[in-house]
Amino acid sequence: MAIELVRTAPLSVVILAAGKGKRMNNPEMAKVMYELDGKPMIEHVMTVAFNMQPKRTLLVLGWKKEIVIEFVAAKFPSVEFVEQREQLGTGHAVMQTQAALQDFEGDVLILSGDVPLLTEETVKALIGVHQMSGADATILTAELPDPTGYGRIIRNKDESVKKIVEQKDATKKELSIKEVNSGIYVFNKQKLFETLALITQNNAQGEYYLTGVFEHFWNKEYHVAAVKAVDPNEVLGINDTDQLENAREILTRRMGKSI
């Protein structure tokens, strides 16, 4: 059954697509241009984004941006392109959109260009919970059979999110949690950029991580909600050719069921 999206605040979408895809077979090709079902990954993500009927859609690009721009501009003429000249993390990528969104007031949906199995129904549910609950940020989560490597979601008794614990920092009890952070979010725009200004590069990779904003959200007692994807396959990211082939198989099965 189709989910109707009841909008209580304007929405803009930011899609992160600047990555190189170092583990893919062709280092000269933008990762988001690898195909699933005869379409580049980025087309799958852009289609979901535009079906949310946002006021603005911004695509953050870096590696081989010209090829992506040429393809996307022909399919989605209203999209706005933002360049991330140095790949300094997801937080840094979102920072690049601040000037473009300066006059926008509302919520910002953050999507990843290499997560192509995400469905319209799940994103509508994410936005719906975010806006109807009055949350300041809402995280899309998934329960994975093997959550190794993912940040674990720790919830409060009221089901709001208490913290995200990365694998390396988790206790034995926390490691047993199978609900993980997908990296897909909805934020109140003002609070997102207010807290992005506070995150640092104080980590082993020297990057600005978008997850760094949540510590500041909790310190300020902002409400962080979460929505769990019904199908955990929807949040799978594509980082190498094996994962791409697995995504192709999942999409084939999904399409077979829907016929």
KOLKEKE-106745 format. One line per 8 residues: number of its first residue (from 1); for each residue z negated, x negated, y negated of N, C-alpha, C. Coordinates in Angstrom, 3 decimals, padded with zeros to 6 digits. Atoms other than C-alpha are relative to their C-alpha. Example, Ala and Ser with C-alpha at 12.3 -4.5 7.8 and 13.67 -1.06 7.14 Angstrom:
# KOLKEKE-106745
1	000.000,-000.890,001.190,-007.800,-012.300,004.500,000.000,-000.900,-001.200; 000.060,000.820,001.190,-007.140,-013.670,001.060,-000.730,000.770,-001.090
This chain:
# KOLKEKE-106745
1	000.000,-000.842,001.193,000.000,000.000,000.000,000.000,-000.882,-001.250; -000.109,000.807,001.220,000.969,-001.388,-003.400,-001.253,000.147,-000.847; 001.171,-000.001,000.864,-001.873,-002.339,-005.717,000.455,000.127,-001.450; -000.310,-000.149,001.414,-001.609,-001.060,-009.265,-000.933,-000.889,-000.806; 000.804,000.897,000.825,-002.797,-003.564,-011.849,-000.391,000.713,-001.285; 000.507,-000.624,001.222,-004.991,-001.995,-014.524,-000.392,-001.119,-000.954; 000.189,001.117,000.928,-004.858,-004.369,-017.490,-001.008,000.377,-001.083; 000.982,-000.234,001.057,-007.909,-004.550,-019.768,000.078,-001.066,-001.088
9	-000.182,001.056,001.004,-006.843,-007.720,-021.625,001.393,-000.583,000.202; -001.311,000.649,-000.150,-003.519,-009.457,-022.335,-000.098,-001.192,000.957; -000.028,001.085,-000.978,-002.473,-012.041,-019.756,001.119,-000.977,-000.311; -001.010,001.050,-000.019,-000.655,-015.356,-019.952,-000.137,-000.748,001.320; 000.008,000.752,-001.251,000.300,-017.440,-016.920,000.371,-001.447,-000.282; -000.301,001.436,000.049,000.215,-021.239,-016.665,000.252,-000.459,001.430; -000.358,000.477,-001.335,001.999,-022.751,-013.661,000.069,-001.526,-000.034; 000.062,001.455,-000.029,001.229,-026.367,-012.794,001.039,-000.528,000.983
17	-001.127,000.441,-000.837,004.365,-028.086,-011.498,000.487,-001.387,-000.385; -000.402,001.322,000.492,004.328,-031.662,-012.771,-000.039,-001.080,001.067; 000.240,001.019,-001.015,003.553,-033.438,-009.490,001.263,-000.623,000.577; -001.116,000.771,-000.541,005.774,-036.059,-007.877,000.341,000.364,001.438; -000.262,-000.236,-001.416,005.383,-035.117,-004.229,000.265,-001.303,000.732; -000.192,001.355,-000.557,004.896,-038.702,-003.050,000.186,000.008,001.513; -000.062,-000.028,-001.471,004.611,-037.650,000.607,001.181,000.824,000.526; -001.201,-000.703,-000.436,007.848,-035.647,000.684,001.074,-001.053,000.324
25	-001.004,000.967,-000.471,010.989,-037.260,002.147,000.822,-000.640,-001.111; -000.884,000.477,001.060,012.900,-037.635,-001.122,-000.782,-000.241,-001.284; 000.802,000.279,001.200,010.976,-039.404,-003.909,000.734,000.283,-001.303; -000.774,-000.284,001.210,013.797,-038.604,-006.348,000.067,001.497,-000.308; -000.083,-001.452,000.152,013.303,-034.829,-005.994,-001.352,000.562,-000.426; 001.239,-000.658,000.407,010.732,-032.713,-007.795,-000.541,000.817,001.178; 000.573,-000.660,-001.173,008.323,-031.357,-005.176,000.253,001.505,-000.002; -000.115,-001.461,000.058,008.582,-027.763,-006.406,001.422,000.502,000.231
33	-001.384,-000.410,-000.255,012.354,-027.777,-005.787,000.352,000.005,001.487; -000.236,-000.136,-001.440,012.015,-028.047,-002.006,000.041,001.482,000.348; -000.293,-001.412,-000.238,013.214,-024.796,-000.469,-000.782,000.626,001.153; 000.533,-000.894,-001.027,011.596,-021.994,001.512,000.844,001.262,-000.043; -000.819,-001.210,-000.055,013.782,-019.091,002.656,001.160,-000.067,-000.995; -001.162,000.155,000.866,016.719,-020.506,000.676,-000.292,-000.025,-001.486; 000.382,000.042,001.418,014.748,-020.619,-002.594,-000.969,-001.153,-000.226; 000.993,001.029,000.306,012.904,-023.508,-004.256,-001.404,000.599,-000.065
41	001.394,-000.458,000.048,009.113,-023.233,-003.993,-000.327,000.625,-001.352; 000.357,-000.467,001.329,008.911,-022.766,-007.745,000.515,001.409,-000.259; -000.508,-001.365,000.200,011.049,-019.614,-007.585,-000.949,001.029,000.608; 000.964,-000.914,-000.618,008.578,-017.972,-005.203,-001.195,000.226,-000.934; 001.173,-000.083,000.879,005.706,-018.762,-007.588,000.353,000.712,-001.302; -000.424,-000.625,001.250,007.636,-017.761,-010.730,000.188,001.510,000.166; -000.219,-001.431,-000.239,008.567,-014.406,-009.186,-001.324,000.748,000.002; 001.327,-000.620,000.009,004.913,-013.589,-008.510,-000.558,000.047,-001.419
49	000.513,000.060,001.373,003.985,-014.705,-012.032,000.626,001.080,-000.873; -000.680,-000.972,000.866,006.596,-012.527,-013.740,-000.283,001.440,000.417; 000.352,-001.347,-000.440,005.657,-009.529,-011.608,-001.368,000.448,-000.513; 001.268,-000.354,000.649,002.247,-009.665,-013.315,000.225,000.501,-001.430; -000.385,-000.438,001.347,004.107,-008.780,-016.553,-000.857,-000.659,-001.098; 000.799,000.705,001.008,002.382,-011.476,-018.641,000.675,000.004,-001.367; -000.553,000.152,001.354,002.807,-011.823,-022.388,000.715,-001.342,-000.136; -000.574,001.345,000.068,003.543,-015.539,-021.959,-000.038,-000.619,001.387
57	-000.003,000.771,-001.242,004.522,-017.729,-019.001,000.371,-001.430,-000.346; -000.201,001.407,000.328,004.191,-021.499,-019.387,000.070,-000.807,001.290; -000.194,000.856,-001.159,005.463,-024.011,-016.850,-000.242,-001.445,-000.420; 000.353,001.380,000.339,003.865,-027.469,-017.003,000.764,-000.939,000.935; -000.902,000.856,-000.770,006.365,-030.113,-015.882,-000.197,-001.474,-000.338; 000.056,001.448,000.215,006.521,-033.872,-015.500,001.158,-000.661,000.712; -000.995,000.718,-000.796,008.452,-035.627,-012.731,001.273,000.831,000.172; -001.314,-000.641,-000.153,012.198,-034.763,-012.719,000.052,001.372,-000.686
65	000.122,-001.287,000.696,011.537,-032.044,-015.274,001.349,000.625,-000.349; -001.302,-000.533,000.421,015.199,-031.709,-016.316,000.610,000.904,001.071; -000.563,-000.777,-001.107,016.236,-030.439,-012.873,-000.718,001.344,000.123; 000.794,-001.234,-000.112,013.400,-027.898,-012.777,000.305,000.926,-001.171; -000.292,-000.812,001.186,014.095,-026.720,-016.336,001.349,000.695,000.142; -001.342,-000.577,-000.144,017.783,-026.195,-015.597,-000.014,001.191,000.952; 000.046,-001.075,-000.983,017.030,-024.076,-012.542,-000.811,001.191,-000.509; 000.912,-001.083,000.391,014.102,-022.074,-013.936,000.522,000.764,-001.216
73	-000.482,-000.658,001.220,015.651,-021.362,-017.351,001.116,000.995,000.299; -001.090,-000.912,-000.370,018.670,-019.757,-015.683,-000.521,001.259,000.675; 000.556,-001.136,-000.746,016.499,-017.500,-013.501,-001.013,000.795,-000.818; 001.098,-000.620,000.749,013.621,-016.797,-015.904,000.109,-000.450,-001.461; -000.303,000.489,001.355,014.938,-017.121,-019.488,-001.180,-000.006,-000.972; 001.104,-000.082,000.967,011.645,-016.217,-021.189,-001.099,-001.035,000.243; 001.040,000.972,-000.297,009.615,-019.017,-019.599,-000.038,-001.081,-001.078; 000.191,001.085,000.963,008.180,-021.703,-021.898,-000.358,-001.267,000.781
81	000.223,001.253,-000.713,008.190,-025.350,-020.806,-000.914,-000.917,-000.806; 000.949,000.926,000.605,005.363,-027.784,-021.508,000.032,-001.282,000.824; -000.075,001.264,-000.723,005.520,-031.468,-020.619,-001.361,-000.651,000.136; 001.161,000.853,-000.259,002.711,-033.441,-019.013,000.551,-001.403,000.234; -000.665,001.303,-000.076,003.927,-036.970,-019.740,-000.669,-000.956,000.972; 000.737,000.779,-000.990,001.190,-038.649,-017.711,-000.694,000.975,000.924; 000.679,-000.874,-000.950,-000.106,-037.055,-014.527,-001.455,-000.450,000.137; 001.415,000.376,000.049,-003.828,-037.297,-015.282,-000.903,001.114,000.511
89	000.834,-001.021,-000.618,-005.059,-034.365,-013.206,000.308,001.411,-000.468; -000.258,-001.419,000.281,-005.053,-030.575,-013.214,-000.594,000.441,-001.335; 000.604,-000.350,001.294,-007.417,-030.305,-016.169,000.870,-000.486,-001.147; -000.888,000.581,001.011,-005.157,-032.597,-018.190,001.275,000.830,-000.133; -001.214,-000.818,000.037,-002.137,-030.459,-017.230,-000.225,001.268,-000.810; 000.293,-001.237,000.746,-003.780,-027.291,-018.555,-000.239,-000.303,-001.477; 000.211,000.398,001.402,-004.836,-029.137,-021.732,001.309,-000.008,-000.792; -001.290,000.107,000.690,-001.130,-029.579,-022.533,000.496,001.354,-000.519
97	-000.441,-001.339,000.421,-000.774,-025.797,-022.994,-000.806,000.547,-001.170; 000.914,-000.535,001.014,-003.507,-025.441,-025.605,000.710,000.330,-001.308; -000.701,-000.249,001.273,-001.235,-025.762,-028.643,000.906,001.223,000.106; -000.914,-001.133,-000.183,001.284,-023.285,-027.234,-000.746,001.326,000.046; 000.777,-001.238,-000.150,-001.463,-020.742,-026.503,-000.998,000.212,-001.142; 000.971,-000.034,001.099,-003.278,-021.267,-029.797,-000.222,001.417,-000.546; 000.108,-001.334,000.599,-002.546,-017.745,-031.088,-000.147,001.110,001.036; 000.152,-001.011,-001.051,-002.918,-015.985,-027.729,-001.476,000.290,000.230
105	001.364,-000.409,-000.337,-006.095,-014.028,-027.043,000.056,000.859,001.251; 000.004,-000.764,-001.235,-006.815,-012.770,-023.546,-000.380,-000.886,001.167; 000.292,000.748,-001.216,-006.887,-014.145,-020.016,001.179,-000.891,000.388; -001.020,000.953,-000.456,-005.016,-017.087,-018.505,-000.096,-000.129,001.514; -000.116,000.173,-001.449,-003.890,-017.085,-014.875,000.586,-001.376,000.271; -000.469,001.337,-000.353,-003.516,-020.595,-013.427,000.552,000.035,001.420; -000.643,000.069,-001.306,-001.030,-020.943,-010.556,000.503,-001.419,000.251; -000.538,001.308,-000.363,000.275,-023.976,-008.667,001.424,000.159,000.516
113	-001.402,-000.089,-000.392,003.994,-024.554,-008.254,000.259,-000.375,001.440; -000.174,000.399,-001.397,003.430,-025.947,-004.755,-000.829,000.864,000.953; 000.703,-000.973,-000.859,001.559,-022.889,-003.396,000.891,001.242,000.067; -001.057,-001.009,000.063,004.577,-020.700,-002.572,-000.212,001.247,000.860; 000.205,-001.142,-000.892,003.092,-018.281,-000.011,-000.902,001.077,-000.606; 000.867,-000.955,000.704,000.853,-016.495,-002.530,000.755,001.303,-000.243; -000.667,-001.288,000.161,001.608,-012.763,-002.704,-000.415,000.702,-001.286; 000.253,-000.807,001.191,001.803,-010.364,-005.597,-001.280,000.817,000.154
121	001.174,-000.844,-000.226,-000.884,-008.148,-004.019,-001.299,-000.778,-000.204; 001.206,000.814,000.134,-003.410,-010.985,-003.873,-000.260,-000.364,-001.458; 000.181,000.360,001.413,-002.804,-012.047,-007.470,-000.441,001.220,-000.818; 000.446,-001.225,000.681,-003.148,-008.442,-008.656,-001.479,000.272,000.267; 001.411,-000.190,-000.339,-006.457,-008.208,-006.797,-000.880,-000.978,-000.774; 000.741,001.022,000.744,-007.622,-011.463,-008.426,-000.168,000.393,-001.466; 000.047,-000.399,001.415,-006.737,-010.290,-011.939,-000.843,001.263,-000.171; 000.731,-001.260,000.094,-008.146,-006.829,-011.278,-001.499,-000.199,000.059
129	001.436,000.271,-000.104,-011.549,-008.102,-010.161,-000.492,-000.727,-001.239; 000.389,000.767,001.194,-011.648,-010.566,-013.044,-000.204,000.920,-001.195; 000.051,-000.804,001.223,-010.941,-007.985,-015.718,-000.983,001.169,000.118; 000.893,-001.147,-000.148,-012.886,-005.047,-014.299,-001.471,-000.422,000.088; 001.390,000.467,-000.108,-016.005,-007.162,-013.617,-000.498,-000.642,-001.284; 000.388,000.668,001.239,-015.972,-008.736,-017.074,-000.316,-001.468,000.196; 000.262,001.417,-000.271,-016.024,-012.223,-015.540,000.646,-000.886,-001.058; -000.584,000.999,000.903,-015.375,-015.277,-017.689,001.008,-000.877,000.731
137	-000.948,000.706,-000.864,-013.601,-016.990,-014.783,-000.088,000.625,001.383; -000.021,-000.521,-001.367,-012.534,-015.791,-011.343,000.836,-000.932,000.849; -000.612,000.970,-000.901,-011.641,-018.066,-008.446,000.595,000.733,001.196; -000.553,-000.480,-001.262,-009.264,-017.197,-005.631,-000.481,-000.946,001.097; 000.511,000.797,-001.106,-010.888,-018.376,-002.417,000.696,000.416,001.289; -000.508,-000.350,-001.324,-009.961,-018.360,001.260,-000.972,-000.539,001.025; 000.837,000.468,-001.099,-011.847,-018.686,004.519,000.903,-000.684,001.013; -000.885,000.786,-000.853,-010.238,-021.468,006.543,-000.698,-000.359,001.316
145	000.581,000.426,-001.273,-010.786,-022.212,010.241,-000.503,-001.444,-000.074; 000.403,001.388,000.207,-010.927,-025.900,009.280,000.029,-000.296,-001.498; 000.032,000.185,001.459,-012.094,-026.306,005.665,-000.099,-001.453,-000.445; 000.143,001.427,000.318,-012.151,-030.123,005.827,000.863,-000.394,-001.199; -000.718,000.498,001.172,-011.207,-031.693,002.498,-000.038,000.925,-001.198; 000.018,-000.966,001.093,-011.643,-028.539,000.425,-001.400,000.108,-000.622; 001.264,-000.309,000.646,-014.348,-027.723,-002.099,-000.551,001.314,000.531; 000.612,-001.195,-000.563,-016.800,-025.198,-000.620,-000.539,000.898,-001.117
153	000.485,-000.991,000.954,-017.719,-022.006,-002.476,-001.416,000.408,000.383; 001.398,-000.415,-000.199,-021.467,-021.382,-002.807,-000.238,001.219,-000.890; 000.164,-001.253,000.744,-022.258,-017.807,-003.826,-001.474,000.318,-000.250; 001.309,-000.576,000.263,-025.280,-016.155,-005.411,-000.173,001.266,000.831; 000.266,-001.233,-000.751,-026.916,-013.086,-003.852,000.866,001.154,-000.479; -000.836,-001.086,000.536,-024.820,-010.872,-006.152,001.491,-000.255,000.226; -001.375,000.356,-000.355,-021.625,-012.521,-004.761,000.745,-000.772,-001.095; -000.615,000.880,000.993,-020.877,-014.384,-008.006,-000.080,-001.436,000.523
161	-000.058,001.378,-000.493,-020.148,-018.108,-007.634,-001.090,-000.837,-000.674; 001.097,000.846,000.484,-023.131,-020.446,-007.953,000.485,-001.415,-000.281; -000.550,001.337,000.185,-021.237,-023.710,-007.508,001.142,-000.246,000.975; -001.028,000.501,-000.911,-018.280,-025.486,-005.922,-000.447,-001.398,000.417; 000.447,001.311,-000.487,-019.287,-028.410,-003.724,001.165,-000.692,000.681; -001.083,000.761,-000.619,-016.691,-031.032,-002.915,-000.462,-000.576,001.338; 000.287,000.472,-001.365,-016.490,-032.309,000.669,-000.949,-001.199,-000.003; 000.773,001.247,-000.013,-017.930,-035.748,-000.158,-001.432,000.188,-000.491
169	001.335,-000.245,000.561,-020.948,-034.234,-001.949,-000.788,001.045,000.777; 000.612,-001.143,-000.685,-021.742,-031.450,000.533,-001.064,-000.431,001.010; 001.009,000.187,-001.038,-024.861,-031.242,002.675,000.572,000.510,001.328; -000.451,-000.478,-001.312,-024.563,-030.501,006.398,000.138,001.520,-000.001; -000.043,-001.470,000.072,-025.337,-026.829,005.703,001.204,000.464,-000.818; -001.134,-000.371,000.855,-022.746,-026.670,002.912,001.329,-000.265,000.697; -001.231,000.316,-000.731,-020.130,-028.304,005.156,000.341,001.071,001.034; -000.245,-001.073,-000.973,-020.542,-025.392,007.577,000.646,001.227,-000.637
177	-000.622,-001.124,000.712,-019.257,-022.986,004.892,001.517,-000.125,000.114; -001.455,000.016,-000.190,-015.635,-022.039,005.522,000.759,000.586,-001.185; -000.660,-000.545,001.191,-014.934,-020.323,002.178,000.262,-001.137,-000.983; -000.375,001.154,000.814,-013.023,-022.765,-000.029,000.698,000.426,-001.292; -000.676,-000.193,001.286,-011.626,-023.082,-003.522,001.501,-000.244,000.173; -001.460,000.113,-000.157,-007.846,-022.498,-003.638,000.673,-000.743,-001.143; -000.636,000.603,001.181,-007.241,-023.986,-007.098,000.787,001.006,-000.822; -000.661,-001.076,000.757,-005.931,-020.628,-008.374,-001.093,000.806,-000.693
185	001.084,-000.576,000.797,-007.938,-019.035,-011.164,000.535,000.956,-001.070; -000.210,-000.713,001.263,-008.119,-016.517,-013.986,-001.171,-000.364,-000.910; 001.021,000.380,000.972,-010.003,-017.614,-017.110,000.125,000.836,-001.274; -000.025,-000.401,001.400,-010.987,-016.145,-020.436,000.557,-001.190,-000.777; -000.708,001.117,000.639,-008.652,-018.238,-022.604,-000.906,-000.806,-000.930; 000.827,000.713,000.973,-011.162,-019.096,-025.334,-001.023,-000.892,000.709; 001.024,000.767,-000.708,-013.843,-020.224,-022.881,000.619,-001.113,000.849; -000.693,001.045,-000.755,-011.324,-022.163,-020.787,000.205,-001.241,-000.859
193	-000.314,001.171,000.822,-010.211,-024.407,-023.659,-001.242,-000.581,-000.664; 001.276,000.479,000.539,-013.713,-024.620,-025.106,-000.648,-000.980,000.978; 000.634,000.868,-000.998,-014.936,-026.155,-021.826,000.913,-001.141,000.447; -000.912,001.106,-000.323,-011.786,-028.202,-021.119,-000.244,-001.191,-000.918; 000.260,001.072,000.965,-012.683,-030.187,-024.227,-001.217,-000.839,000.390; 001.234,000.675,-000.376,-015.934,-031.194,-022.511,000.122,-000.827,001.280; -000.103,000.739,-001.264,-014.618,-032.571,-019.201,000.448,-001.440,-000.245; -000.276,001.431,000.167,-014.213,-036.315,-018.664,000.805,-000.530,001.187
201	-000.714,000.690,-001.076,-012.297,-038.806,-016.514,-000.950,-000.836,000.858; 001.013,000.814,-000.675,-015.532,-040.106,-015.014,-000.010,000.275,001.508; -000.104,-000.155,-001.453,-014.368,-040.122,-011.384,000.870,-001.136,000.544; -000.690,001.141,-000.639,-012.751,-042.482,-008.899,001.474,-000.075,-000.370; -001.433,-000.023,000.316,-009.211,-041.375,-009.802,000.281,-000.128,-001.496; -000.196,000.076,001.444,-009.761,-041.482,-013.554,000.810,001.163,-000.544; -000.778,-001.178,000.400,-008.344,-037.949,-013.888,-000.909,001.101,-000.538; 000.697,-001.189,000.489,-009.338,-034.743,-015.645,000.236,001.137,000.998
209	-000.135,-001.069,-000.984,-010.010,-032.141,-012.954,-000.340,001.348,-000.620; 000.253,-001.331,000.536,-009.777,-028.472,-013.842,-001.333,000.550,000.499; 001.283,-000.481,-000.525,-012.775,-027.791,-011.598,-001.185,-000.489,-000.834; 001.068,000.509,000.855,-014.806,-029.825,-014.098,-000.502,001.013,-001.016; 000.442,-000.992,000.994,-014.936,-026.806,-016.415,-001.130,000.855,000.541; 000.967,-000.956,-000.545,-017.125,-024.844,-014.003,-001.439,-000.430,-000.225; 001.364,000.471,000.274,-020.190,-027.035,-014.465,-000.440,000.461,-001.385; 000.313,-000.443,001.360,-020.021,-026.185,-018.161,-000.117,001.522,-000.070
217	000.128,-001.457,-000.063,-019.468,-022.486,-017.382,-001.404,000.379,000.479; 001.321,-000.342,-000.529,-022.654,-022.429,-015.303,-001.116,-000.427,-000.950; 001.006,000.432,000.983,-024.611,-024.429,-017.895,-000.129,000.993,-001.144; -000.003,-000.981,001.094,-023.610,-021.823,-020.486,-000.267,001.425,000.495; 000.285,-001.298,-000.644,-024.422,-018.984,-018.026,001.167,000.977,-000.137; -001.184,-000.859,-000.063,-020.870,-017.681,-018.042,000.120,000.559,001.424; -000.123,-000.672,-001.294,-020.044,-015.279,-015.222,001.246,-000.492,000.734; -001.108,000.476,-000.826,-017.883,-016.835,-012.480,000.057,000.863,001.268
225	-000.192,-000.868,-001.157,-016.541,-014.362,-009.904,000.954,-000.661,000.987; -000.932,000.525,-001.010,-014.479,-014.911,-006.751,000.606,001.152,000.778; -000.721,-000.952,-000.847,-011.906,-013.005,-004.720,000.527,-000.785,001.194; -000.444,000.690,-001.205,-011.223,-013.986,-001.116,001.345,000.560,000.454; -001.314,-000.414,-000.490,-007.592,-013.889,000.009,-000.138,000.555,001.419; 000.052,-000.598,-001.339,-007.113,-011.619,003.037,000.650,-000.938,001.014; -000.722,000.938,-000.863,-004.615,-014.083,004.539,-000.179,-001.408,-000.560; 000.232,001.356,000.525,-005.765,-017.717,004.145,001.269,-000.822,-000.149
233	-001.262,000.738,000.126,-002.167,-018.909,004.585,000.561,000.054,-001.422; -000.545,-000.161,001.358,-001.446,-017.669,001.062,-000.357,-001.153,-000.928; 000.452,001.038,000.938,-003.358,-020.529,-000.537,000.398,-001.400,000.443; -000.381,001.321,-000.491,-001.800,-023.362,001.470,000.918,-000.712,-000.984; -000.842,000.821,000.861,-000.418,-026.113,-000.738,000.956,-000.836,000.834; -001.016,000.802,-000.692,002.675,-028.129,000.191,-000.031,-001.416,-000.559; 000.092,001.395,000.436,002.106,-031.876,000.029,000.834,-000.965,000.824; -000.858,000.859,-000.813,004.307,-033.225,002.815,000.966,000.871,000.789
241	-001.059,-000.747,-000.686,007.231,-032.247,005.015,-000.537,000.833,001.163; 000.603,-000.802,-001.067,005.009,-031.047,007.879,-000.552,001.311,-000.554; 000.542,-001.212,000.628,003.255,-028.608,005.552,001.126,000.923,-000.471; -001.155,-000.807,000.408,006.636,-027.465,004.240,000.562,000.755,001.207; -000.522,-000.651,-001.206,007.840,-026.733,007.774,-000.947,001.095,000.483; 000.992,-001.012,-000.375,004.597,-024.889,008.561,000.123,001.229,-000.894; -000.160,-001.117,000.942,005.082,-022.764,005.418,001.260,000.803,000.322; -001.237,-000.696,-000.379,008.632,-021.962,006.518,-000.245,000.923,001.192
249	000.299,-000.801,-001.188,007.336,-020.725,009.880,-000.851,001.217,-000.364; 000.859,-001.106,000.428,004.639,-018.602,008.217,000.822,001.057,-000.737; -000.819,-000.930,000.764,007.172,-017.066,005.832,000.951,000.772,000.912; -000.888,-000.660,-000.959,009.551,-016.302,008.702,-000.735,001.102,000.759; 000.820,-001.000,-000.712,006.771,-014.526,010.613,-000.340,001.161,-000.924; 000.352,-001.043,000.964,005.732,-012.629,007.493,001.176,000.943,-000.251; -001.184,-000.809,000.261,009.258,-011.454,006.798,000.367,000.849,001.215; -000.276,-000.752,-001.214,009.658,-010.408,010.439,-000.886,001.224,000.127
257	000.944,-001.122,-000.064,006.568,-008.230,010.195,000.342,001.085,-000.994; -000.255,-000.969,001.068,007.779,-006.572,007.005,001.311,000.753,000.181; -001.289,-000.664,-000.210,011.189,-005.588,008.363,-000.196,001.334,000.712
